[in-house]
């Protein structure tokens, strides 16, 4: 409406400030949600890229990254012989502490067979380990510690040579180091050690059917789970500590944005109460005044929300450039939700000004 547009743009500085506040609020909401989504994705990054759809773990172990799993001897052979099994991929997954340039670094050591899979899903330089003394590190972590191809470092007192760099294997909490499975067995001093079995079903066999068949086998000391279930368990484990504070901060940003817009619209309404009184005196219905005030709020919040989406994208790229261990995943649904929050800010901000306008008495206005 032209009246709402004239009101909101009459004081351009005030309009710019209210828009900026909403933009920052929407940006904060999107970045916080993006960080939470990033943590959610990173928590299951290894399993999401690992082969197989069914996992065999040690009894009681339902997470891949939260504890230690060691399968009983003979488990691999029994699973391979089970009906409906297409492929079995054994891996060793163990949390270890590295010392890189006199700094202690927490990583997950992955021992795998190159022929079977379970290793780095994106190799950007070099090659996978061909010898037991070779390892693949995450590219970003190597850059942080000034490590290059061919450099040596120690794992549990044993020297390894960097044969390649992977990408996407660094998270906010840790990274993955890939070595041959036989090398991992020697490090753990357990010949034939296996933490998990990733199992691919055979032709025309569904993952849940294969899971039920493996559960019926006499596999003492083991547990059979869908890989998707283990991934979800890891995500829930590593995101629950962040969810509550991030959600609280999102609501704080929403309320701050609403209050700022509400204050601007309320001040503008007070300054123009004589004009609103004249409109009521000549017969303007309350719904017209509702539209004027609400439109002003929608214009301020809408402009701010759209600007906030752009700022959030820039902030996400900046964070990932400065701190590549953090992933800020801005999903389309989150953007739509943020825009709806902008509308919600406008409607909430219009409540008080609307009540003020509808209670105006034209006679009182003219006597002032």
Secondary structure, DSSP 8 states (H G I E B T S, - for coil): -HHHHHHHHHSHHHHHHHHHHHHHHHHHHHHHHHHHHHHHHHHTHHHHHSS-SEEEEETT---SSSS-----TTHHHHHHTSTTEEEEEEEEEEEEEEEETTEEEEEEEEEEBTTTB-S-S-EEEE----STTEEEEEHHHHHHTT--TT-EEEETTEEEEEEEEESS-B-SS-BEEEEEHHHHHHHHT-TT--SEEEEEE-TT--HHHHHHHHHTS--TTEEEEEHHHHHHHHHHHHHHHHHHHHHHHHHHHHHHHHHHHHHHHHHHHHHTHHHHHHHHHTT--HHHHHHHHHHHHHHHHHHHHHHHHHHHHHHHHHHHHH-TT------HHHHHHHHHHHHHHHHHHHHHHHHHHHT--HHHHHH-
